[in-house]
């Protein structure tokens, strides 16, 4: 087997930069920065990570490597490059938000784990071999489990990490069992080879079992109902930046991987059995219904955002179904803009939590007087999540729903599911407006001090809000890639 390693190393430059930055952060923290205070160590580590992230994004856009790499183990196409850049942008956002709270007990390790998670997400976007898919997925997942429990001063953080780990381990078991069945049926780990073998051999009962196992595994990872029970506790207990990363970059990479697994050039969905589509219909419908209705009863802001994420997962599954005909552009746009908005919302809560708490809706009362900047950013993020034009969230939902309706309109279950998702968006608008009512309408409690925002966190939130507006006014800034 002839392997062009020079091409491989050029293709993996973005991931290599992040790994090198992680090593540099650890070495520097153990030597030069060891006697410095925690705040300085965190700032230096975050700066190195941010510079590496920006350079990695530049290399991802300009290294010129496209097509198969390492004899088809990786595939760099438009979707892979766009996902790489999206993950790196969200990583930069999370690193910026991490400097906006109190000092982290292990600052270098925190930045290293964020960078390792980003590497896993980026490899997931381009992997074409099941073994590499699983390794990348677990690298990202294990990093997120650690990040969820990083705040050792809060018991809720340890509880979030434990529940996330247990549910994630269960999901990994289902996924690995499904992958092993695929390997046993086809004799290969490569997705193109699997697709060819299954198309030639036709339907096999074990193939349906394998697809069910894979759908269960991804259902857990995506927090789709009825596999969503870990999400509210994990979102509530995890530190703010970790919750932002779990709700944004992991969804972007996970849904892109799922779409590639089913609909890519070597996709398994069509070759396997058409029976997987009704299962995804059920997952999407249940997620939209459970997420929106459960969010109505929440008084904890983080749990409310967690249930809204479950509802968004249902809409994203609708986008996965539609990607078979419309291509991945609407789904990618939805994923990216949703990730920016939800990470920004968690970022606002993170800043507030470090100055007195912002767990309950009542804690947001009078935010427009305590910090107009945070209130304005929160308004942009929440309205985008609600799908209010002209913000990016509206065009994300519009693109996915239009793609779902375009093949046959209301003559197909996908079309009716899109109409159901639109109707439930009105329910979502109600509970999102509850957040804005507290932040923008109600008066603050007596003797509540103004909010002091760290400069880096303020710039990060302003950048996220600006991107949310810009991508809404000019959707082609993202869609032109496709």
Number of C-alpha atoms within 10 A of each C-alpha: 5 6 10 11 11 10 14 16 14 16 24 20 17 26 26 16 22 27 19 13 22 23 14 17 25 17 14 15 21 12 9 10 19 12 10 11 10 17 16 13 23 27 20 18 26 26 18 17 29 24 15 24 27 19 17 22 23 13 19 25 15 10 13 11 18 14 12 17 23 17 12 16 19 24 23 22 15 15 20 24 22 24 27 28 23 26 29 28 20 25 25 24 25 29 28 24 29 27 22 24 21 14 16 18 15 14 23 27 19 21 28 23 19 26 29 21 26 30 24 25 31 27 26 30 30 27 26 27 20 21 16 19 22 18 15 22 24 19 19 27 23 19 20 25 23 21 28 31 25 21 20 12 10 13 11 19 23 22 18 24 24 19 18 27 21 13 20 20 17 16 22 23 16 21 23 19 17 24 21 17 18 25 17 13 17 18 13 16 19 20 25 18 15 24 21 15 16 20 15 10 12 11 13 12 8 14 21 19 15 23 24 19 22 24 21 24 24 21 23 25 26 27 26 31 23 15 20 22 17 21 28 21 20 29 29 23 24 29 25 30 28 31 26 28 28 26 26 27 29 25 24 29 29 18 24 25 25 20 25 27 21 24 22 21 11 19 21 23 20 18 21 22 18 11 13 17 16 13 15 20 18 16 22 29 24 18 30 31 18 19 28 27 18 16 25 17 11 16 16 18 24 26 23 26 26 27 28 28 30 33 30 29 27 30 25 28 27 27 33 29 25 26 23 19 13 19 19 23 23 26 29 28 27 24 27 28 31 28 29 30 30 26 29 31 27 27 32 25 22 25 26 23 17 16 15 12 13 20 18 16 19 17 20 26 22 21 25 21 19 19 17 16 18 25 20 17 23 28 21 24 30 22 21 28 30 24 22 17 14 17 27 32 32 19 24 28 29 16 19 29 25 17 26 29 21 15 15 11 16 15 10 12 15 25 22 15 23 25 17 14 25 17 11 17 20 14 17 23 17 14 22 23 16 14 22 22 16 19 28 21 14 16 15 20 12 6 6 10 13 12 18 14 19 13 11 16 23 21 15 20 26 17 16 27 23 14 17 26 21 16 22 22 15 14 17 13 12 17 15 8 11 13
